[in-house]
Amino acid sequence: MSKEYIHTDKAPSAIGAYSQAIKLDGIVYCSGQIPLDPKEMVLVSDNIDEQIEQVFENLNQVLLKSESSLDNILKLNVYLTDLGNFSKVNEHMEMRFKKPFPASAAIGIKELPKGALIEIDAIAEAK
């Protein structure tokens, strides 16, 4: 069993006691990403579309460092402070992913770290 802790400066640093991702036996377990700019560590915007794009970009950077990519995602968990924004998440997913789409769940929650509107974690295959 081979376990690797993943870190890239191209995604936000952990804001707590966790790793950006852990790769174990060809599977990458990504921690939740919120829409932080990796350099400034602040939210990119208050706009949900811009936040969704940044979250996917952050996930992509962690996956690339893990020798994977968004194309290899098996499962997504999407956390939203307003489930009314899930249709926008689906629009972005249709632009980013090819069919068949990854399995996913949408969870409505009261609040997220740093006041984010969205957080996504993922499980993916490594290349």
Number of C-alpha atoms within 10 A of each C-alpha: 5 7 12 12 14 17 19 17 11 17 25 24 18 15 11 6 5 12 16 23 25 19 22 15 11 16 19 28 23 22 19 22 25 28 31 21 20 17 11 9 15 14 19 18 15 12 11 16 15 13 22 22 17 22 25 21 18 25 27 19 21 28 31 16 16 26 15 21 19 22 16 18 23 16 17 18 16 20 24 22 17 14 17 10 16 17 10 14 20 11 11 15 16 12 9 13 14 11 7 6 14 19 12 15 11 14 15 15 13 9 14 14 10 13 12 23 25 28 22 23 21 23 23 23 22 18 11
